[in-house]
């Protein structure tokens, strides 16, 4: 599990996917999310603008990321 430090109150899901280089573009991030390939705290999420805060866990393609 990789820890991702953010310097703000939250980060949006699509921005996180680009930040950790799971997606190169916003379009790729949208595709992953809309196809149900992204889980937040164990549940599939279809909102690309979902706000992630410290303690949230994101899973994509078997890789896990924790927001700190």
C-alpha positions in Angstrom: 0.0 0.0 0.0 1.3 3.4 -1.1 0.8 6.4 1.1 -0.1 9.6 -0.7 0.4 12.9 1.2 -1.8 15.8 0.2 -1.4 19.4 1.4 -5.0 20.4 1.2 -8.3 19.4 2.9 -9.1 17.0 0.1 -8.2 15.8 -3.4 -10.7 14.7 -6.1 -10.6 11.1 -7.2 -9.7 11.9 -10.9 -6.9 14.2 -9.7 -5.5 11.5 -7.4 -5.4 9.0 -10.3 -3.3 11.4 -12.3 -1.1 12.3 -9.3 -0.1 8.7 -8.6 0.3 8.1 -12.4 -2.4 5.5 -12.7 -3.9 7.7 -15.5 -1.9 10.0 -17.8 -4.9 12.2 -18.6 -8.2 13.2 -17.1 -9.9 11.2 -19.9 -8.1 8.1 -18.8 -9.1 8.7 -15.2 -12.7 9.2 -16.2 -12.6 5.9 -18.2 -11.3 3.9 -15.2 -13.9 5.4 -12.9 -16.9 5.1 -15.2 -16.0 1.4 -15.9 -16.1 0.6 -12.2 -12.3 -0.1 -11.9 -11.8 2.2 -8.9 -12.7 1.4 -5.3 -12.8 3.9 -2.5 -12.9 2.5 1.0 -13.8 -0.9 -0.5 -16.7 0.3 -2.6 -16.8 0.9 -6.4 -17.2 4.6 -7.0 -18.5 6.2 -10.2 -18.0 9.8 -9.2 -14.8 11.2 -10.7 -15.1 14.4 -8.5 -15.5 12.4 -5.3 -13.5 14.2 -2.5 -10.9 12.1 -0.8 -9.6 13.1 2.6 -7.0 11.8 5.0 -7.6 8.2 5.9 -9.4 7.3 2.6 -8.2 4.2 0.7 -8.3 3.9 -3.1 -7.8 0.7 -5.0 -7.1 0.5 -8.8 -5.9 -2.5 -10.7 -4.8 -4.3 -7.5 -2.8 -1.3 -6.2 -3.9 0.4 -3.0 -3.3 4.0 -2.0 -4.0 5.6 1.4 -4.5 9.4 1.7 -2.5 11.0 4.5 
